[in-house]
Every structure is written in C-alpha cells, then in structure tokens.
Amino acid sequence: MTHYTAKYTKIPSGYMGQIVEWPEVVTEGRTLEDCRDMLKDALKEMVKAYRKQRKRIPLGGALLEQLAVAM
C-alpha cells in the first residue's frame, strides 16, 4: 500500500483537496469529509487509469511542513 499526502484548502464553496505528490488529483467538496472521500475516490480512479495506460504512477510519501513567517 502506498500513502499519499493530501492538502486541503478552504474555498468559498467548501474545500479543495489535492494530492501533493500527484497535483493532477484534485477535487472539491462541500465539507472537509466530503472532499476527503472524493479525493480518495479520485486517487483510486487515477491509479486505475495510469495502470491501464501503463504510465508511471507517482510515488507517495511526501513530507508536508508548515512554516511560519512574520508579516
């Protein structure tokens, strides 16, 4: 099993989710839970499509860190 890093951003219509290691995997949901579920589904579908097309599937395991900066 490969683990991927999800990034969620609050937007006016709810939340946008994106896979850090695979930026093409992106979705939106009304709630964070909806967005998370749809992002997991989008990731599964993208893996299936890449396998079918014999494309290289990006590796997971990114490290995400928040950095603070004085403004």
Backbone hydrogen bonds, N-H to C=O, Kabsch-Sander energy under -0.5 kcal/mol:
donor,donor_aa,acceptor,acceptor_aa,energy
6,A,4,Y,-0.6
7,K,18,Q,-2.8
9,T,16,M,-2.6
11,I,14,G,-2.3
14,G,11,I,-1.9
15,Y,29,G,-2.9
16,M,9,T,-2.6
17,G,27,T,-2.9
18,Q,7,K,-2.0
19,I,22,W,-0.6
19,I,25,V,-2.2
20,V,5,T,-3.1
20,V,18,Q,-0.6
22,W,19,I,-0.7
25,V,22,W,-2.6
26,V,24,E,-1.1
27,T,17,G,-2.4
29,G,15,Y,-2.5
35,C,31,T,-2.6
36,R,32,L,-2.6
37,D,33,E,-2.4
38,M,34,D,-2.6
39,L,35,C,-2.4
40,K,36,R,-2.2
41,D,37,D,-2.0
42,A,38,M,-2.7
43,L,39,L,-2.4
44,K,40,K,-2.2
45,E,41,D,-2.4
46,M,42,A,-2.2
47,V,43,L,-2.3
48,K,44,K,-2.2
49,A,45,E,-2.5
50,Y,46,M,-2.7
51,R,47,V,-2.5
52,K,48,K,-2.4
53,Q,49,A,-2.0
54,R,51,R,-1.0
55,K,50,Y,-2.7
61,G,3,H,-1.4
64,L,62,A,-0.5
